[in-house]
Amino acid sequence: MPEETPPEGEPTKAQPIEAVVFDVGGVLIDWNPRHLYRKVFDDEAEMEHFLTEVCSKDWNDQADAGRPIAEITAELCAQHPDKQPMIESYYARFPEMMSGAIDGTVTLLEQLHNSGMPLFVLSNFSAETFPHAQRRFDFFERFSGLLISGEEGMKKPDPRIYDLVVERFDLRPAHTLFIDDLADNTQAAVDAGWQARRFISPRQLEEDLRNLGLLG
């Protein structure tokens, strides 16, 4: 059924939400490499340098985009042989980077689930590390579908991954709400025709969901 187009000059009204898509890290799970590396480094500045210049976000993004962990780890160890034990700890001790669920968000997730709202996941996550999260947190049972970047060979904010979610889960973009903690990712969702809210805190998310009429 085609979306209705407002008369010329009239602002587009937000469409009713038919499905909510959640990011995972930073929204549902408190994931941060610092949870692990504060146990490894005694000096905070040294740790920050390591996470900026060695095991950087760009490096981890390669795993999120589907590259094998063994491959990117070997490459980085070859570049920084003096840091090999610390580099290898990144994925070997990956579960220690997840301090726990963000309980306030999980409460909102449960409310949406209990209301009958279809729920999905779109997350940048290595296909090799995501099972650690899925085994640990039972809230994943609330989702009707999961799309993990490392399994698809592409990651947010690549426009193709939003189109893939729509196709795979038979969603209507204008009636789909995306929740993510990164502005680049929510903007990409909006550019793909979705509705989106950037996650700041569970309290802010609750306010956003109430304003959208999704909470009783």
C-alpha positions, 0 to 999 in steps of 0.5 A: 500500500503506497504511503499517502503524500501530503498536499504541496506545502503541507508538512509531512506528518509522522506515520503511526509506528508499526515496528521498533528496531533497536541497536544493542551496544550503548542502548540495551547493553553497556558495552565499552572496551574500557570495562576490560582494559581498566583491568589491564592498564594501571594508567588511564592515559596509557589505556586511552592511547592504546584504544585510540592508536592500537585497538581503535574503533576503526580496527574493531569496525572491521570485525563488525563489517564481517572480517574474521577476528583472527585475521585482523588480530594477526595484522595488528599484532604484526604492526605492534608486536610489543602489544600482542598480549593486550591486542589478543585480549580484545576479543579473547576477553570480549565478554568483560567489555559488557558490564551488563544490561542497561536496565531502564532500556530493557524495562521499556523493551518489555513494555513495548513487547507486552503491548504487542509491538513487533521488535527487531535488532539492527546492530553493528556486531561481529558475527563471532562475538555476538553469540556472547551477548545473545547467550548472556542476555535473555531479552533477545527472546523478545525480538522477532528478528535480528540483523547483525552487521558482521553476518551481512558484511556491511554495517551502519550507517551504510544505507544498504543495511537499512534497506536489508532490514526492511526487506528481510523483516517486511517493514514499512520504513515510514512506520518503523522507529529506529533507536541508536546511540550514534547520530550518524546511524539515526540520520542514516535511518531518517535518510532511508525513510525511517523514523528515528530517535537517538538514545541518550538515556532510558529516561529520554527514550521513555519520553520519546516513546510516550510522545510517539504514543507507544507507551500506555 
